[in-house]
Amino acid sequence: MAKIAIVGAGISGLLAACYAAKAGHQVKVLSYGQGALTVAGGIIDLYGYDAEGKLVTDPLAHIATLKKPHPYALLGAQRIEEALEAFKALTAEQGYLYLGDGHCNQKVPTAIGSFKPSCLIPPSIESSAIFERPKLIVVGFPLLKDYYPKLIAKNLRHFFGDKKEVTTVEVNLNWPTGREYRDVSALDLARELETSVGRLNFITQLKGKCGPDCALVIPPILGERPELSASIQQELERELNTKLVEVSTIPPSVTGLRLDRLLRQACLKLGVDIVEKAHVVGFTSALDASGSHIRKQESKEKAAKICKTLITGGFGASHEYSVDAVIVATGGAFSGGLVTQMGRMYEPIFGLEIPVPEDQRDWSHQYLFCGQPQPFAAYGVAVNENLQPVNPAGEIILSNVQFIGRSLQGYDFCFEKSGNGVAVTTAYHAVKQLDTVLADTAALNAALF
Ligand SMILES: Cc1cc2nc3c(=O)[nH]c(=O)nc-3n(C[C@H](O)[C@H](O)[C@H](O)COP(=O)(O)OP(=O)(O)OC[C@H]3O[C@@H](n4cnc5c(N)ncnc54)[C@H](O)[C@@H]3O)c2cc1C
């Protein structure tokens, strides 16, 4: 049993923690702040659009054609397929199903009434009823922030033309919030629908307005807790004799929060120790630990490649955690996993420099919505097939450290629609490669003295 430290509690960190604990390791997650799941959708986009911006119909087949340094090219299509199945199995164990597979992009309805491609989705977002049923009713709620039923209905009419009747309806739940108090979010409504009073209110106001020939398009409100979501959906659909379809992601992201909650529950059950407010600010190597005992230059270089401890700072006193291996899941610039300055980008814990153009104007296209991948989006940590960080010559910089998720180089998640896909698959792959990483490190250690 090895001591594995995971840095970061976003989707990739929490998943890696679960897999490492299942593999029999002693796992500690050092976590500071929340991951992007709190604002992003809890759906797993694998690969939506190719480099020309064309919709990809079979993501796994397309992934087999990608070149390094794209993270998928390091993993290979077979490992990616395995990782998606492992994710489905883990979430199903927690009572929350994900539908789909890597060979098919499903059409996920968005909060502006368009559709985006995604591979693994919860049943509440599954949209076939929108395509199959002749009537669509977009359900709105007064005071709900950033949700515009008329805009959704307008875009759905535009998409389907005369083939469907699209209308809107307003439901007034009796929540104790309101304009004088604060904005109402989808999370408030999701919590409201976890109560029997909230569900009765919803049913009473919609009864008679819908039926088996229509689909109700709703914000993500079918419960905050993942384990309740399916039963809430079934009860409302049974009582209204209709089909409900949630649209993806308006922050705070209820679907993302469901997944976040599920992964934390899974971590707890598997005995993972999650340390909150543990901001990892640095590390010590075997060279630091051995001081002057190592004489030969060659051995010094080897010792510098072994991470011995992680150092946390932040709110409390500084603390040092000893480790056998580290999985770094700290996200991109959004989450602090990468730091950008004028003409410079670096990874802050291990001080890894990311090669970027000196002139910041070369980092991006002049136009944000230029229909092409953005150079800056693909900047990140370079790794080998085991996800160990490497220098431009391909040499391992740190032997017992692996990077996963958003901090990796070589992909534009926003353009490709591959964000959670890379996070989920690299988390699985890192743990699968842990034995190799630990063996590499043991060999280095043995050669030190
Ligand atoms: C608005 C938005 C919408 C998105 N929508 C989708 C979508 O619909 N589908 C999809 O597939 N993808 C989507 N994505 C992309 C997806 O959310 C990310 O690719 C994915 O969440 C990355 O996960 P991660 O675990 O690598 O990083 P993150 O989720 O960013 O987690 C990193 C974690 O590490 C912590 N951390 C950072 N530094 C340290 C440190 N030094 N010490 C301790 N902890 C640290 C951070 O606080 C954070 O908790 C979206 C992203 C955004 C921003």
The ligand as an SDF file (V2000), in Angstrom:
LIG
                    3D

 53 58  0  0  0  0  0  0  0  0999 V2000
  -17.8790   27.5480  -17.2220 C   0  0  0  0  0  0  0  0  0  0  0  0
  -17.3740   26.1840  -17.6010 C   0  0  0  0  0  0  0  0  0  0  0  0
  -18.2670   25.2730  -18.1680 C   0  0  0  0  0  0  0  0  0  0  0  0
  -17.8270   23.9990  -18.5300 C   0  0  0  0  0  0  0  0  0  0  0  0
  -18.7280   23.0960  -19.0390 N   0  0  0  0  0  0  0  0  0  0  0  0
  -18.3380   21.8330  -19.3370 C   0  0  0  0  0  0  0  0  0  0  0  0
  -19.2650   20.8630  -19.8140 C   0  0  0  0  0  0  0  0  0  0  0  0
  -20.4480   21.1320  -19.9880 O   0  0  0  0  0  0  0  0  0  0  0  0
  -18.7880   19.6280  -20.1060 N   0  0  0  0  0  0  0  0  0  0  0  0
  -17.4620   19.2750  -19.9420 C   0  0  0  0  0  0  0  0  0  0  0  0
  -17.0970   18.1280  -20.2240 O   0  0  0  0  0  0  0  0  0  0  0  0
  -16.5680   20.1750  -19.4670 N   0  0  0  0  0  0  0  0  0  0  0  0
  -16.9690   21.4310  -19.1690 C   0  0  0  0  0  0  0  0  0  0  0  0
  -16.0630   22.3470  -18.6820 N   0  0  0  0  0  0  0  0  0  0  0  0
  -14.6720   21.9290  -18.5160 C   0  0  0  0  0  0  0  0  0  0  0  0
  -14.4890   21.1140  -17.2490 C   0  0  0  0  0  0  0  0  0  0  0  0
  -15.2490   21.6810  -16.2060 O   0  0  0  0  0  0  0  0  0  0  0  0
  -13.0270   21.0840  -16.8450 C   0  0  0  0  0  0  0  0  0  0  0  0
  -12.2490   20.6620  -17.9310 O   0  0  0  0  0  0  0  0  0  0  0  0
  -12.8370   20.1000  -15.6870 C   0  0  0  0  0  0  0  0  0  0  0  0
  -13.6840   20.4460  -14.6250 O   0  0  0  0  0  0  0  0  0  0  0  0
  -11.4190   20.1370  -15.2170 C   0  0  0  0  0  0  0  0  0  0  0  0
  -11.3360   19.3650  -14.0520 O   0  0  0  0  0  0  0  0  0  0  0  0
  -10.0060   19.3190  -13.1950 P   0  0  0  0  0  0  0  0  0  0  0  0
  -10.2840   18.3690  -12.0860 O   0  0  0  0  0  0  0  0  0  0  0  0
   -8.8610   19.0550  -14.0810 O   0  0  0  0  0  0  0  0  0  0  0  0
   -9.7920   20.8120  -12.6650 O   0  0  0  0  0  0  0  0  0  0  0  0
  -10.6790   21.7450  -11.7390 P   0  0  0  0  0  0  0  0  0  0  0  0
  -12.1120   21.3550  -11.7830 O   0  0  0  0  0  0  0  0  0  0  0  0
  -10.3250   23.1230  -12.1190 O   0  0  0  0  0  0  0  0  0  0  0  0
  -10.1660   21.4320  -10.2700 O   0  0  0  0  0  0  0  0  0  0  0  0
   -8.9090   21.8440   -9.8050 C   0  0  0  0  0  0  0  0  0  0  0  0
   -8.9310   21.8650   -8.2900 C   0  0  0  0  0  0  0  0  0  0  0  0
   -7.6130   22.0290   -7.7930 O   0  0  0  0  0  0  0  0  0  0  0  0
   -7.6220   23.0100   -6.7520 C   0  0  0  0  0  0  0  0  0  0  0  0
   -6.2740   23.5660   -6.6500 N   0  0  0  0  0  0  0  0  0  0  0  0
   -5.6110   24.3500   -7.5420 C   0  0  0  0  0  0  0  0  0  0  0  0
   -4.3820   24.6240   -7.0730 N   0  0  0  0  0  0  0  0  0  0  0  0
   -4.2550   24.0070   -5.8630 C   0  0  0  0  0  0  0  0  0  0  0  0
   -3.2130   23.9310   -4.9020 C   0  0  0  0  0  0  0  0  0  0  0  0
   -2.0260   24.5340   -5.0950 N   0  0  0  0  0  0  0  0  0  0  0  0
   -3.4460   23.2210   -3.7480 N   0  0  0  0  0  0  0  0  0  0  0  0
   -4.6220   22.5810   -3.5350 C   0  0  0  0  0  0  0  0  0  0  0  0
   -5.6460   22.6220   -4.4270 N   0  0  0  0  0  0  0  0  0  0  0  0
   -5.4660   23.3280   -5.5770 C   0  0  0  0  0  0  0  0  0  0  0  0
   -8.6740   24.0030   -7.2410 C   0  0  0  0  0  0  0  0  0  0  0  0
   -9.1210   24.8350   -6.2170 O   0  0  0  0  0  0  0  0  0  0  0  0
   -9.7410   23.0290   -7.7310 C   0  0  0  0  0  0  0  0  0  0  0  0
  -10.5100   22.5510   -6.6530 O   0  0  0  0  0  0  0  0  0  0  0  0
  -16.4690   23.6310  -18.3310 C   0  0  0  0  0  0  0  0  0  0  0  0
  -15.5800   24.5390  -17.7410 C   0  0  0  0  0  0  0  0  0  0  0  0
  -16.0160   25.7990  -17.3720 C   0  0  0  0  0  0  0  0  0  0  0  0
  -15.0300   26.7660  -16.7480 C   0  0  0  0  0  0  0  0  0  0  0  0
  1  2  1  0
  2  3  1  0
  2 52  2  0
  3  4  2  0
  4  5  1  0
  4 50  1  0
  5  6  2  0
  6  7  1  0
  6 13  1  0
  7  8  2  0
  7  9  1  0
  9 10  1  0
 10 11  2  0
 10 12  1  0
 12 13  2  0
 13 14  1  0
 14 15  1  0
 14 50  1  0
 15 16  1  0
 16 17  1  0
 16 18  1  0
 18 19  1  0
 18 20  1  0
 20 21  1  0
 20 22  1  0
 22 23  1  0
 23 24  1  0
 24 25  2  0
 24 26  1  0
 24 27  1  0
 27 28  1  0
 28 29  2  0
 28 30  1  0
 28 31  1  0
 31 32  1  0
 32 33  1  0
 33 34  1  0
 33 48  1  0
 34 35  1  0
 35 36  1  0
 35 46  1  0
 36 37  1  0
 36 45  1  0
 37 38  2  0
 38 39  1  0
 39 40  1  0
 39 45  2  0
 40 41  1  0
 40 42  2  0
 42 43  1  0
 43 44  2  0
 44 45  1  0
 46 47  1  0
 46 48  1  0
 48 49  1  0
 50 51  2  0
 51 52  1  0
 52 53  1  0
M  END
$$$$
